[in-house]
């Protein structure tokens, strides 16, 4: 396995899929901070991350900016087309991508990615399209679980940890 790009959906993966509104119509989403470690791991290994979501919510943009996600595509209907274009731009083959998604609008990309996964609570017909079904549900740190499994399968998790702790020691003198 040689993954050169990780792609993720947001709602139902990084969140529990719920949409919360206050009396003024403001939308809220609950993100699991555990998933930010998945971003940290990818960054430490120089593996780019792309979010491709059908949602077009400011809160998703703010979360992506806070975590310094490499690529953010919002309001997307055809996720596979966006992934193909991004791969072309990066010189990466679609077979060298890993994608995690949870719903019907993710199926085409789940089928096309080199490695695909769903949260454990994705519908059966979506889970059947993926190579991996993760143990966690959407919003419970499933993105981190996905990333850790990828880097473990690639034999890179120990390298990440060693490099990470070496950097930390350097910051602390």
C-alpha positions in Angstrom: 0.0 0.0 0.0 1.3 3.4 -1.0 -1.2 6.2 -0.2 -0.2 9.6 -1.4 -3.4 11.5 -0.7 -6.1 11.1 1.9 -9.6 12.3 1.1 -12.5 12.6 3.6 -16.1 13.6 3.8 -17.2 15.6 6.8 -20.8 15.1 7.9 -21.2 11.6 9.1 -17.4 11.1 9.3 -15.9 14.0 11.3 -19.4 14.7 12.8 -22.2 12.5 13.9 -24.2 13.7 10.9 -26.5 15.8 13.1 -27.3 19.4 12.2 -28.1 21.5 15.2 -29.8 24.9 14.9 -30.5 27.6 17.5 -33.6 29.8 17.5 -31.9 32.3 15.2 -31.1 29.6 12.6 -27.4 29.4 13.4 -26.1 25.9 12.5 -23.8 24.0 14.9 -21.8 20.8 14.3 -20.0 18.8 16.9 -16.5 17.8 15.8 -14.5 15.2 17.7 -11.1 16.6 18.6 -9.6 13.2 18.3 -9.8 13.5 14.5 -7.4 16.4 14.6 -4.7 13.9 15.5 -5.3 12.2 12.1 -4.6 15.5 10.4 -1.4 15.9 12.6 -0.2 12.4 11.6 -0.8 13.0 7.9 1.0 16.4 8.1 3.9 14.7 9.9 4.3 12.2 7.1 3.8 14.7 4.3 0.6 13.1 3.1 -1.8 15.7 1.8 -5.4 15.8 3.0 -8.4 16.9 1.1 -11.9 17.4 2.4 -14.6 17.0 -0.2 -18.1 17.6 1.1 -21.5 18.2 -0.2 -22.1 20.7 2.6 -21.3 24.4 2.1 -21.1 25.5 5.7 -18.9 28.2 7.2 -18.2 26.0 10.2 -16.6 23.4 8.0 -14.4 26.0 6.4 -13.4 27.3 9.9 -12.5 23.8 11.1 -10.4 23.1 8.0 -8.6 26.4 8.4 -7.9 25.8 12.1 -6.4 22.4 11.3 -4.6 23.7 8.2 -6.2 21.1 5.9 -4.4 21.1 2.6 -7.5 21.1 0.3 -11.1 22.0 1.0 -13.9 21.5 -1.5 -17.4 22.4 -0.3 -20.8 22.2 -1.9 -19.7 19.3 -4.2 -22.2 17.1 -5.9 -19.7 14.9 -7.9 -17.0 14.0 -5.4 -15.3 11.6 -7.8 -14.8 14.3 -10.5 -13.2 16.7 -7.9 -11.0 13.9 -6.6 -9.9 13.0 -10.2 -9.1 16.7 -10.9 -7.1 17.0 -7.7 -5.2 13.9 -8.4 -4.3 15.2 -11.8 -3.2 18.5 -10.4 -1.0 16.7 -7.8 0.4 14.0 -10.1 -1.2 11.3 -8.0 -3.1 8.3 -9.3 -6.6 7.7 -8.0 -5.3 4.2 -6.9 -2.9 6.0 -4.6 -5.7 7.7 -2.7 -7.6 6.7 0.4 -11.1 7.9 1.0 -13.6 7.7 3.9 -17.2 8.5 3.4 -20.5 7.5 4.8 -23.4 8.0 2.5 -24.8 7.5 -1.0 -23.1 10.6 -2.4 -19.7 9.0 -1.4 -20.3 5.7 -3.2 -18.7 6.5 -6.6 -15.5 7.8 -4.9 -15.5 4.8 -2.5 -15.5 2.5 -5.5 -12.7 4.4 -7.3 -10.3 5.2 -4.5 -7.3 2.9 -4.1 -8.4 2.4 -0.5 -11.9 3.1 0.8 -13.6 3.0 4.2 -16.8 3.9 6.0 -17.7 4.5 9.6 -19.4 1.6 11.3 -22.7 3.3 11.3 -22.9 4.0 7.5 -25.8 2.3 5.8 -25.2 -1.3 4.7 -25.4 -0.5 1.0 -22.6 2.1 1.5 -20.5 -0.1 3.7 -20.6 -2.8 1.1 -18.9 -0.5 -1.4 -15.8 0.1 0.9 -12.8 -2.1 1.6 -12.8 -1.3 5.3 -15.5 -0.7 7.8 -14.0 1.1 10.7 -15.0 0.2 14.3 -16.0 3.8 15.2 -19.1 5.7 14.2 -19.1 9.0 12.5 -18.3 11.8 15.0 -16.5 9.4 17.4 -12.9 9.8 16.0 -13.4 7.5 13.0 -11.2 9.7 10.8 -8.3 9.3 13.2 -8.9 5.5 13.3 -8.8 5.5 9.5 -5.5 7.5 9.3 -3.8 5.4 12.0 -4.8 2.2 10.3 -3.5 3.5 7.0 -0.1 4.5 8.4 0.2 1.3 10.3 -0.5 -0.7 7.1 2.1 1.4 5.4 4.6 0.7 8.2 4.9 4.4 8.9 3.3 4.9 12.4 6.6 4.3 14.3 8.4 6.7 12.0 5.7 9.3 12.7 5.9 8.8 16.5 9.7 9.0 16.6 9.7 12.1 14.4 7.0 13.7 16.5 8.7 13.1 19.8 12.0 14.3 18.4 10.4 17.5 17.4 8.7 17.9 20.8 12.1 17.4 22.6 13.6 20.1 20.3 10.9 22.6 21.4 11.5 21.9 25.0 15.2 22.2 24.9 
